[in-house]
């Protein structure tokens, strides 16, 4: 999950984060694949998000929702269409110290 975050989002969290939730699929015969993880980060700055990402609305990931319930206002979210068949979203919940990514290839 650290390697995928670094490869897809160019954010290296290896020395300053812990994976607290994760899931992924195996690529199917069409090549569809997803990977997502939530990291508890000791340090993170929104300036680490590439300027090519655009601010976006986001859905609160289930792990985070289980911690804060439905009343949470959400974090700051970014989205990029990397290729015609690849999407990546990154959400930062500063007050919780949580960073979530979701990569999807179809």
Phi, psi and omega per residue, in radians:
X1 nan -0.645 3.071
X2 -1.106 -0.753 -3.133
X3 -1.131 -0.705 3.122
X4 -1.152 -0.695 3.106
X5 -1.080 -0.740 3.135
X6 -1.200 -0.747 -3.098
X7 -1.185 -0.854 -3.032
X8 -1.458 -0.645 -3.065
X9 -1.912 -0.099 -3.119
X10 1.027 0.668 3.097
X11 -2.119 2.064 -3.119
X12 -1.682 1.942 -3.102
X13 -1.918 0.019 -2.948
X14 -0.906 -0.751 -3.060
X15 -1.567 -0.056 -3.003
X16 -2.413 0.368 -3.130
X17 -2.612 2.849 3.067
X18 -2.311 2.353 3.085
X19 -1.303 2.153 -3.138
X20 -1.930 -0.246 3.076
X21 -2.760 2.501 -3.102
X22 -2.781 2.698 2.988
X23 -2.847 2.704 3.129
X24 -2.766 2.789 3.066
X25 -1.968 2.851 2.960
X26 -1.500 2.503 3.084
X27 -1.042 2.321 3.094
X28 -1.526 -3.060 -3.053
X29 -1.186 -0.230 3.043
X30 -1.603 -0.144 -3.104
X31 1.604 0.071 3.114
X32 -1.155 2.383 -3.081
X33 -2.743 2.520 3.001
X34 -2.418 2.721 3.070
X35 -2.577 2.399 3.064
X36 -2.579 2.608 3.134
X37 -2.683 2.630 3.013
X38 -2.026 2.250 -3.124
X39 -1.956 2.405 2.928
X40 -1.583 2.033 -3.020
X41 -1.850 2.427 3.076
X42 -1.429 -0.618 3.060
X43 -2.490 2.492 3.045
X44 -2.868 2.455 3.092
X45 -2.150 2.391 3.123
X46 -1.057 -0.336 3.099
X47 -1.203 -0.218 3.085
X48 -1.297 -0.254 3.103
X49 -1.384 2.238 -3.129
X50 -1.035 2.475 3.134
X51 -1.104 -0.291 3.117
X52 -1.269 -0.297 3.065
X53 -1.320 2.499 3.098
X54 -1.876 2.573 3.074
X55 -1.102 2.527 -3.040
X56 -2.579 2.821 2.949
X57 -1.382 2.800 -3.140
X58 -2.543 2.745 3.045
X59 -1.617 2.413 3.129
X60 -1.252 2.125 3.136
X61 -1.040 2.592 -3.080
X62 -0.941 -0.706 -3.129
X63 -1.068 -0.782 -3.120
X64 -1.203 -0.714 3.106
X65 -1.049 -0.643 3.134
X66 -1.148 -0.421 -3.137
X67 -1.518 -0.558 -2.994
X68 -2.106 -0.184 -3.138
X69 1.374 -2.972 -3.067
X70 -1.410 -0.214 -3.060
X71 -1.474 -0.053 -3.114
X72 -1.223 2.361 -3.098
X73 -1.300 -0.234 -3.134
X74 1.677 3.089 -3.126
X75 -1.945 -2.855 3.031
X76 -1.644 2.288 -3.022
X77 -2.184 2.527 3.100
X78 -2.272 2.712 -3.095
X79 -2.496 2.541 3.006
X80 -2.544 2.430 2.981
X81 -1.640 1.758 -3.019
X82 -1.246 -0.799 3.075
X83 -2.396 3.102 -3.138
X84 -1.040 -0.482 -3.076
X85 -2.015 0.287 -3.109
X86 -2.323 2.287 3.096
X87 -2.254 2.561 3.110
X88 -2.435 2.310 3.017
X89 -2.173 2.541 3.118
X90 -2.279 2.310 3.121
X91 -2.240 2.321 3.141
X92 -2.049 2.119 3.114
X93 -1.883 1.473 -2.979
X94 -0.981 -0.820 -3.076
X95 -1.154 -0.326 3.107
X96 -1.737 -0.235 -3.063
X97 1.209 0.573 -3.090
X98 -2.085 2.408 3.082
X99 -2.176 2.254 -3.083
X100 -2.149 2.395 2.996
X101 -2.209 2.648 3.068
X102 -2.424 2.039 3.130
X103 -1.933 2.360 3.131
X104 -2.383 2.281 3.076
X105 -2.162 2.264 3.100
X106 -2.377 nan nan
